[in-house]
Amino acid sequence: MATPTVTFETTVPEDVYLSLQAQGLHREVLAEQSLHLLAMRFYQDHVLSLGKAAKLAGMSLWEFTAFLSRNNVPVIDLDADELAAEFGAVDELAAQLDVDAGV
């Protein structure tokens, strides 16, 4: 079953399009690259999750992660509070594992 989609249109000045076309960037390539860049930006701005951004880009999670890496965009971008919470969760898990192991 196909995923329902929404189509939207954007306008590019003709002289800009002709310049892009001269570089080999035709409509299909421009549309694809635009979605990649839009997805990357929405991910960077925390508008979309990694999974949703990958879907917007038309890539698998692994492909999108590699795309982010090639564009120097961190895949994991936690602020200080989020990072502290992650370390706290790891400490709790380690303590529980020690208890379960009888240490």
C-alpha positions in Angstrom: 0.0 0.0 0.0 1.4 3.4 -1.0 1.8 6.1 1.6 -0.5 9.0 1.1 1.4 12.1 0.0 0.9 15.8 -0.3 2.3 17.7 -3.3 3.5 21.3 -3.1 5.0 23.6 -5.6 7.8 26.1 -5.4 8.9 28.8 -7.8 12.4 29.4 -9.0 13.3 32.4 -11.1 14.0 31.2 -14.7 17.5 32.6 -14.8 18.4 30.8 -11.6 16.9 27.6 -13.0 18.9 28.0 -16.2 22.1 28.4 -14.2 21.3 25.3 -12.2 20.4 23.4 -15.4 23.7 24.4 -16.9 25.3 22.6 -14.0 23.3 19.5 -14.8 20.7 20.1 -12.1 17.4 19.4 -13.8 13.9 19.4 -12.2 14.1 15.8 -10.9 17.5 16.3 -9.3 16.5 19.7 -7.8 13.3 18.2 -6.4 15.2 15.3 -4.8 18.1 17.5 -3.4 15.6 20.0 -2.1 13.8 17.3 -0.1 17.2 16.1 1.2 18.2 19.6 2.3 14.7 20.4 3.7 14.7 17.2 5.8 18.2 17.9 7.0 17.2 21.4 8.1 14.0 20.3 9.8 16.1 17.7 11.7 18.7 20.2 12.7 16.0 22.6 14.0 14.3 19.8 15.9 11.1 20.1 13.8 11.3 16.5 12.7 12.6 13.4 14.4 15.4 11.4 12.7 12.9 8.9 11.3 10.4 11.5 10.0 13.3 13.5 8.4 14.6 10.3 6.7 11.1 9.6 5.4 10.8 13.2 4.0 14.2 12.8 2.3 13.1 9.5 0.8 16.0 7.7 2.4 16.3 4.8 4.8 17.4 5.7 8.3 20.9 4.5 7.6 21.1 6.5 4.3 19.9 9.7 6.1 22.3 9.2 8.9 25.1 8.9 6.4 23.8 12.0 4.6 23.8 14.0 7.9 27.3 12.8 8.6 28.6 13.8 5.1 27.1 17.3 5.8 28.6 17.6 9.3 25.3 17.5 11.0 25.4 15.6 14.3 23.0 12.7 14.5 22.8 12.9 18.2 22.4 16.5 19.4 21.6 16.6 23.1 21.6 19.7 25.2 23.2 19.6 28.7 20.0 18.6 30.5 19.3 15.8 28.0 22.9 14.5 28.2 22.8 14.5 32.0 19.5 12.5 31.9 21.1 10.0 29.6 24.1 9.6 31.9 21.8 9.3 34.9 19.9 6.5 33.1 23.1 4.7 32.3 24.2 5.0 36.0 20.8 3.6 37.1 21.1 0.7 34.7 24.7 -0.1 35.8 23.6 -0.1 39.4 20.7 -2.4 38.6 23.0 -4.8 36.7 25.4 -4.8 39.7 22.5 -5.7 42.0 21.2 -8.4 39.6 24.8 -9.8 39.3 25.2 -9.8 43.1 28.1 -7.4 43.1 
